Every structure is written in structure tokens, then in C-alpha cells.
């Protein structure tokens, strides 16, 4: 059975989240390493998220939103609009 999130295939959702994270990170002029440090994670994990290989958990998304200077609600809204 095909896994769906918000009615979208998991792969589409993962790639969309990754693109949003990448776009926000570059907009804020942050390296993957800087974002990883800000959320107490690793650069490899950020790279996997941006390539759509991993989907971050809600606490990770919350920490990313804080690092980007936006709310979790704003981050989720950007992701939803990008789907």
C-alpha cells in the first residue's frame, strides 16, 4: 500500500519538505553545518532532509523554525503551500 501524508505520496512530501528547508536555509544564508548546530543535529542529517531521504520529526521541525526565525505554524504553512 502506498503511504500518504496530506494525501500526497511519501516521496513527494519528503522532497517538498526538503526543498522548503533548503530554500529557507539558503535565504537565511546558513550552511547545513550552521543549521545542524542550531538544532543540535548533524550536517549529514540536514543533507538527507534536503534531498528528501528523511522526513524530520515535529520537534526537529520546531527547532528548525526557531533557527529560521519563524514559528512552527509558519513553517508548516510554507510546506503545505508548496505541496
MMTF fields as JSON, N, C-alpha, C and O atoms, coordinates in Angstrom:
{
  "mmtfVersion": "1.0.0",
  "mmtfProducer": "UNKNOWN",
  "numBonds": 331,
  "numAtoms": 332,
  "numGroups": 83,
  "numChains": 1,
  "numModels": 1,
  "chainsPerModel": [1],
  "groupsPerChain": [83],
  "chainIdList": ["A"],
  "bondAtomList": [4, 2, 8, 6, 12, 10, 16, 14, 20, 18, 24, 22, 28, 26, 32, 30, 36, 34, 40, 38, 44, 42, 48, 46, 52, 50, 56, 54, 60, 58, 64, 62, 68, 66, 72, 70, 76, 74, 80, 78, 84, 82, 88, 86, 92, 90, 96, 94, 100, 98, 104, 102, 108, 106, 112, 110, 116, 114, 120, 118, 124, 122, 128, 126, 132, 130, 136, 134, 140, 138, 144, 142, 148, 146, 152, 150, 156, 154, 160, 158, 164, 162, 168, 166, 172, 170, 176, 174, 180, 178, 184, 182, 188, 186, 192, 190, 196, 194, 200, 198, 204, 202, 208, 206, 212, 210, 216, 214, 220, 218, 224, 222, 228, 226, 232, 230, 236, 234, 240, 238, 244, 242, 248, 246, 252, 250, 256, 254, 260, 258, 264, 262, 268, 266, 272, 270, 276, 274, 280, 278, 284, 282, 288, 286, 292, 290, 296, 294, 300, 298, 304, 302, 308, 306, 312, 310, 316, 314, 320, 318, 324, 322, 328, 326],
  "bondOrderList": [1, 1, 1, 1, 1, 1, 1, 1, 1, 1, 1, 1, 1, 1, 1, 1, 1, 1, 1, 1, 1, 1, 1, 1, 1, 1, 1, 1, 1, 1, 1, 1, 1, 1, 1, 1, 1, 1, 1, 1, 1, 1, 1, 1, 1, 1, 1, 1, 1, 1, 1, 1, 1, 1, 1, 1, 1, 1, 1, 1, 1, 1, 1, 1, 1, 1, 1, 1, 1, 1, 1, 1, 1, 1, 1, 1, 1, 1, 1, 1, 1, 1],
  "groupList": [{"groupName": "UNK", "atomNameList": ["N", "CA", "C", "O"], "elementList": ["N", "C", "C", "O"], "formalChargeList": [0, 0, 0, 0], "bondAtomList": [1, 0, 2, 1, 3, 2], "bondOrderList": [1, 1, 2], "singleLetterCode": "X", "chemCompType": "L-PEPTIDE LINKING"}],
  "groupTypeList": [0, 0, 0, 0, 0, 0, 0, 0, 0, 0, 0, 0, 0, 0, 0, 0, 0, 0, 0, 0, 0, 0, 0, 0, 0, 0, 0, 0, 0, 0, 0, 0, 0, 0, 0, 0, 0, 0, 0, 0, 0, 0, 0, 0, 0, 0, 0, 0, 0, 0, 0, 0, 0, 0, 0, 0, 0, 0, 0, 0, 0, 0, 0, 0, 0, 0, 0, 0, 0, 0, 0, 0, 0, 0, 0, 0, 0, 0, 0, 0, 0, 0, 0],
  "groupIdList": [1, 2, 3, 4, 5, 6, 7, 8, 9, 10, 11, 12, 13, 14, 15, 16, 17, 18, 19, 20, 21, 22, 23, 24, 25, 26, 27, 28, 29, 30, 31, 32, 33, 34, 35, 36, 37, 38, 39, 40, 41, 42, 43, 44, 45, 46, 47, 48, 49, 50, 51, 52, 53, 54, 55, 56, 57, 58, 59, 60, 61, 62, 63, 64, 65, 66, 67, 68, 69, 70, 71, 72, 73, 74, 75, 76, 77, 78, 79, 80, 81, 82, 83],
  "secStructList": [7, 7, 7, 3, 3, 6, 6, 3, 3, 2, 2, 2, 2, 2, 2, 2, 2, 2, 2, 2, 2, 2, 2, 2, 2, 2, 2, 6, 6, 7, 7, 2, 2, 2, 2, 2, 2, 2, 6, 6, 7, 7, 2, 2, 2, 2, 2, 2, 2, 2, 6, 6, 1, 7, 7, 7, 7, 2, 2, 2, 2, 2, 2, 2, 2, 2, 2, 2, 6, 1, 7, 2, 2, 2, 2, 2, 2, 2, 2, 2, 2, 2, 7],
  "xCoordList": [0.839, 0.0, 0.883, 1.914, 0.485, 1.22, 0.98, -0.165, 2.068, 1.945, 1.663, 2.315, 0.687, 0.315, 0.427, 0.15, 0.832, 0.813, 0.115, 0.502, -0.904, -1.721, -2.273, -2.547, -2.439, -2.963, -1.908, -2.235, -0.636, 0.442, 1.317, 1.488, 1.872, 2.8, 3.953, 4.386, 4.435, 5.501, 6.718, 7.307, 7.097, 8.264, 8.052, 8.962, 6.877, 6.565, 6.615, 7.169, 6.038, 6.047, 7.476, 7.844, 8.282, 9.67, 10.466, 11.221, 10.311, 11.048, 10.585, 11.392, 9.296, 8.769, 9.319, 9.753, 9.302, 9.867, 11.339, 11.805, 12.056, 13.476, 13.733, 14.661, 12.929, 13.103, 12.808, 13.522, 11.761, 11.422, 12.561, 12.964, 13.075, 14.186, 15.393, 16.022, 15.719, 16.855, 16.652, 17.556, 15.473, 15.197, 15.276, 15.849, 14.707, 14.759, 16.189, 16.62, 16.908, 18.294, 19.151, 19.918, 19.017, 19.818, 19.354, 20.165, 18.05, 17.523, 18.12, 18.393, 18.315, 18.891, 20.427, 21.088, 20.977, 22.43, 23.115, 24.155, 22.497, 23.038, 23.6, 23.033, 24.703, 25.214, 24.459, 23.779, 24.585, 23.976, 24.566, 23.857, 25.845, 26.507, 25.96, 25.757, 25.72, 25.176, 23.762, 23.422, 22.95, 21.6, 21.664, 20.94, 22.525, 22.672, 23.071, 22.527, 24.01, 24.444, 23.295, 23.123, 22.52, 21.409, 20.328, 19.642, 20.172, 19.133, 19.718, 19.019, 21.013, 21.708, 21.615, 21.181, 22.036, 21.982, 23.295, 24.312, 23.278, 24.481, 24.223, 23.101, 25.248, 25.147, 24.637, 23.884, 25.026, 24.582, 23.057, 22.408, 22.489, 21.035, 20.339, 19.314, 20.875, 20.307, 20.346, 19.374, 21.455, 21.588, 20.554, 19.963, 20.334, 19.346, 17.939, 17.142, 17.63, 16.322, 16.172, 15.154, 17.167, 17.077, 16.984, 16.414, 17.527, 17.447, 16.193, 15.986, 15.358, 14.117, 14.294, 13.423, 15.416, 15.676, 15.15, 14.887, 14.998, 14.473, 13.401, 13.461, 12.428, 11.4, 11.634, 11.608, 11.863, 12.142, 10.91, 9.773, 11.164, 10.086, 9.564, 10.167, 8.448, 7.861, 8.815, 8.946, 9.492, 10.448, 11.591, 12.054, 12.035, 13.098, 12.564, 13.248, 11.348, 10.752, 10.598, 10.827, 10.21, 10.077, 11.421, 11.493, 12.473, 13.806, 14.297, 14.964, 13.977, 14.341, 13.617, 14.221, 12.339, 11.569, 12.207, 12.371, 12.568, 13.234, 14.538, 14.838, 15.311, 16.582, 16.36, 17.195, 15.237, 14.915, 14.235, 14.014, 13.905, 13.259, 11.779, 11.217, 11.152, 9.713, 9.075, 9.776, 7.749, 7.051, 6.893, 7.015, 6.621, 6.33, 5.124, 5.102, 4.122, 2.925, 3.288, 2.771, 4.169, 4.588, 5.339, 5.136, 6.209, 6.973, 6.035, 6.166, 5.104, 4.155, 3.304, 3.002, 2.921, 2.137, 2.919, 2.359, 4.196, 5.04, 5.11, 5.022, 5.268, 5.321, 4.002, 4.0, 2.886, 1.571, 1.351, 0.828, 1.746, 1.582, 2.452, 2.136, 3.565, 4.492, 4.065, 4.578, 3.128, 2.678, 1.81, 1.347],
  "yCoordList": [-1.185, 0.0, 1.247, 1.282, 2.247, 3.49, 4.363, 4.652, 4.786, 5.667, 7.083, 7.592, 7.724, 9.082, 9.995, 9.578, 11.233, 12.283, 13.47, 13.908, 13.99, 15.076, 14.695, 15.573, 13.401, 12.945, 12.852, 12.547, 13.116, 13.057, 11.842, 11.456, 11.238, 10.127, 10.58, 11.73, 9.685, 9.979, 10.612, 11.543, 10.124, 10.665, 12.124, 12.939, 12.459, 13.846, 14.732, 15.83, 14.251, 15.019, 15.24, 16.359, 14.181, 14.281, 15.268, 16.073, 15.22, 16.141, 17.578, 18.505, 17.766, 19.115, 19.698, 20.849, 18.906, 19.361, 19.713, 20.748, 18.864, 19.103, 20.387, 21.13, 20.649, 21.877, 23.108, 24.107, 23.039, 24.177, 24.431, 25.577, 23.379, 23.533, 24.133, 25.059, 23.616, 24.144, 25.615, 26.43, 25.951, 27.341, 28.3, 29.384, 27.908, 28.768, 28.893, 29.972, 27.79, 27.817, 28.748, 29.551, 28.638, 29.494, 30.948, 31.867, 31.155, 32.511, 33.188, 34.389, 32.392, 32.907, 32.888, 33.211, 32.505, 32.446, 31.558, 31.906, 30.409, 29.431, 28.248, 27.831, 27.72, 26.474, 25.312, 25.488, 24.141, 22.955, 22.735, 22.338, 22.991, 22.81, 23.784, 23.411, 25.03, 26.013, 25.628, 25.745, 25.173, 24.735, 23.529, 23.46, 22.586, 21.389, 21.769, 21.229, 22.688, 23.128, 23.813, 23.609, 24.616, 25.343, 24.412, 24.748, 23.249, 22.316, 21.101, 20.119, 21.183, 20.107, 18.794, 17.766, 18.868, 17.705, 17.62, 18.15, 16.961, 16.76, 17.199, 17.096, 17.682, 18.159, 17.072, 17.364, 15.839, 14.731, 14.585, 14.333, 14.742, 14.651, 15.775, 15.54, 16.986, 18.118, 17.819, 18.072, 17.286, 16.925, 15.878, 15.973, 14.884, 13.842, 14.424, 14.029, 15.363, 16.017, 16.803, 16.685, 17.594, 18.442, 17.63, 18.102, 16.432, 15.568, 14.698, 13.906, 14.848, 14.078, 12.647, 11.81, 12.354, 10.995, 10.751, 9.61, 11.813, 11.732, 12.798, 13.866, 12.495, 13.467, 13.802, 12.911, 15.083, 15.443, 15.275, 15.438, 14.948, 14.832, 16.22, 17.231, 16.256, 17.524, 18.334, 19.538, 17.731, 18.516, 19.092, 20.204, 18.346, 18.846, 20.011, 21.023, 19.879, 20.984, 22.225, 23.346, 22.016, 23.133, 23.844, 25.071, 23.066, 23.649, 24.334, 25.366, 23.775, 24.415, 25.749, 26.75, 25.761, 27.001, 28.074, 29.214, 27.711, 28.667, 29.165, 30.358, 28.251, 28.635, 29.582, 30.445, 29.422, 30.284, 31.588, 32.477, 31.702, 32.907, 32.998, 34.087, 31.815, 31.769, 30.794, 30.078, 30.767, 29.821, 28.478, 28.378, 27.461, 26.144, 26.224, 25.597, 26.992, 27.167, 27.763, 27.326, 28.753, 29.365, 28.361, 28.307, 27.565, 26.57, 25.535, 25.208, 25.028, 24.032, 24.652, 23.987, 25.896, 26.591, 26.693, 26.489, 27.004, 27.092, 25.72, 25.618, 24.682, 23.319, 22.982, 22.47, 23.265, 22.962, 23.709, 23.14, 24.976, 25.77, 25.258, 25.451, 24.596, 24.079, 22.732, 22.295, 22.07, 20.757, 20.888, 19.882],
  "zCoordList": [0.0, 0.0, 0.0, 0.672, -0.738, -0.854, 0.369, 0.717, 1.024, 2.189, 1.735, 0.823, 2.374, 2.024, 3.242, 4.366, 3.013, 4.03, 3.389, 2.306, 4.045, 3.488, 2.114, 1.295, 1.854, 0.582, -0.518, -1.665, -0.174, -1.154, -0.869, 0.287, -1.918, -1.689, -0.798, -0.867, 0.021, 0.975, 0.305, 0.853, -0.86, -1.564, -1.952, -1.805, -2.438, -2.816, -1.572, -1.607, -0.48, 0.762, 1.248, 1.607, 1.262, 1.731, 0.89, 1.435, -0.416, -1.296, -1.104, -1.167, -0.872, -0.649, 0.645, 0.677, 1.709, 2.982, 2.781, 3.258, 2.087, 1.833, 1.064, 1.386, 0.063, -0.722, 0.127, 0.045, 0.938, 1.805, 2.796, 2.995, 3.411, 4.36, 3.645, 4.159, 2.47, 1.703, 1.363, 1.549, 0.868, 0.467, 1.656, 1.543, 2.78, 3.967, 4.487, 4.895, 4.469, 4.945, 4.096, 4.626, 2.776, 1.912, 1.976, 1.86, 2.159, 2.314, 3.552, 3.551, 4.605, 5.856, 5.817, 6.804, 4.664, 4.472, 5.52, 6.08, 5.757, 6.705, 5.926, 4.916, 6.4, 5.831, 6.477, 7.488, 5.89, 6.502, 7.888, 8.813, 8.03, 9.322, 10.36, 11.516, 9.956, 10.891, 11.336, 12.514, 10.393, 10.752, 11.674, 12.668, 11.346, 12.181, 13.606, 14.57, 13.738, 15.06, 15.808, 17.01, 15.098, 15.716, 16.25, 17.215, 15.635, 16.074, 16.8, 17.05, 17.135, 17.843, 17.068, 17.587, 15.819, 14.933, 14.164, 14.611, 13.019, 12.213, 10.779, 10.283, 10.125, 8.736, 7.806, 6.876, 8.032, 7.179, 7.254, 6.238, 8.445, 8.619, 7.859, 7.221, 7.916, 7.174, 5.684, 4.972, 5.214, 3.804, 3.396, 2.32, 4.251, 3.954, 3.889, 3.038, 4.783, 4.759, 3.46, 2.778, 3.119, 1.929, 0.64, -0.343, 0.631, -0.555, -0.559, -1.478, 0.469, 0.52, 0.957, 0.722, 1.592, 2.05, 3.455, 3.834, 4.224, 5.594, 5.773, 5.164, 6.611, 6.985, 8.452, 9.3, 8.763, 10.154, 11.047, 10.605, 12.296, 13.284, 13.629, 13.268, 14.326, 14.744, 15.626, 15.405, 16.619, 17.408, 16.554, 16.808, 15.562, 14.674, 13.845, 13.689, 13.313, 12.559, 13.434, 12.981, 14.687, 15.634, 15.809, 15.757, 16.014, 16.188, 14.915, 14.985, 13.77, 12.505, 12.363, 11.978, 12.673, 12.585, 13.456, 13.022, 14.688, 15.58, 14.962, 15.016, 14.374, 13.754, 12.571, 12.3, 11.871, 10.73, 11.163, 10.34, 12.45, 12.949, 12.611, 12.489, 12.462, 12.186, 13.168, 13.884, 13.2, 14.063, 13.355, 12.134, 14.147, 13.575, 12.657, 11.598, 13.057, 12.229, 10.876, 9.848, 10.868, 9.599, 8.735, 7.522, 9.361, 8.604, 7.981, 6.802, 8.758, 8.232, 7.127, 6.136, 7.283, 6.258, 4.948, 3.87, 5.041, 3.835, 3.164, 1.941, 3.956, 3.404, 2.715, 1.596, 3.375, 2.793, 1.484, 0.525, 1.437, 0.203, -0.922, -2.095, -0.566, -1.576, -2.136, -3.167, -1.463, -1.948, -3.188, -3.726]
}
